[in-house]
Amino acid sequence: MKNFLKKLYHFSGTWTGAIFFVLIMIFFVAQSFVIPSGSMKRSMLIGDFLFAKKFSYGIPIPELPWVGIKVLPDFNDNGHLIEGDRPQREDIVIFYVPTDEKTHYVKRCVAVGSDELMYADKRLMIHFHEGDSYIKEHYPANKIVSALDKLWVVNPYMGKYPGIQYKPEGDNAFEYLTRYIKNRLAIDMTPLRVKINDKEEIIFYKKVEPDHYYMMGDNRDNSNDSRFWGAVPYRLIIGQPWFTYFSLEYRSYERVYKGIGGGKDHQALSRICGDLDLGAKACEKKWDHYRYSVRWSRIGRSIKTIEREEPTVD
């Protein structure tokens, strides 16, 4: 045993050994990701660099980083070398988006298989599959409404996770969904006219398929998520964000002011420019001075801790 450990130590000191152990870490333990969009603000921010736990929901099929080539067959036909726990409601999850199965997304799991959702402007309503008794036991009466002969919880996760918000930069998600329907474009929710507490409304409805997970961004009005492309099957689940190892504000003024390249964010711009006109040269100069600043307060922080705190930066 002593000789084996000695050989292993010497092997780890070689280039081949270093690459081998780095790949083992990436395949089975942790992998680095960066947040590229604002769909999870203000829980997770554009420019957050984080490590993801690859073992949260079993061990996904190992793949070469950056190129996405699987190094082993899918023996279990579920995307995982070792099957594990499933995502739970409220978890922030890293997964492949179902529309191409190659792009990584980070969203919050808001519903699991057999749960039902209704989405209206500024309101996500969920009927948990455990039933009305479960809902009445776990949620206060002021968050419960009645529709379709069952009970629904309105915005069940807001408050518990302060980063969840409805603050659109332009059209909100409800308007986008309505426009998709008018233009006969595919979405994952069905428009219905229902009575909610005896008041008739138009909502979007979905019942989640078994072993699928409905993912939504915390930035609810500006998130491309399951409402548009569907629930995520277990085979596309990768893991959970673990902790941030770096956080950098790198967005240009054109991006935050005009949305060039995506990610218009007048809230962040207002915080830096104060009472200045957001379109003024003086505001642009202030932002350019602030750009590339490091968010020191986020470095080394657990995502589980950050998501329960009041957001302090945009």
Secondary structure by P-SEA (a helix, b strand, c coil): caaaaaaaaaaaacaaaaaaaaaaaaaccbbbbbbcccccccccccccccccccccccccccccccccccccccccccccccccccccccccccccccccccbbbbbbbcccccbbbbbcccbbbbbccccaaaaaacccccccccccccccccccccccccccccccccccaaaaaaaaaaacccccbbbbbcccccbbbbbbbbbbcccbbbbbbcccccccccccccccccccbbbbbccccccccccccccccccccccccaaaaaaaacccccccaaaaaaaaaaccccccccccccaaaaaacccccc
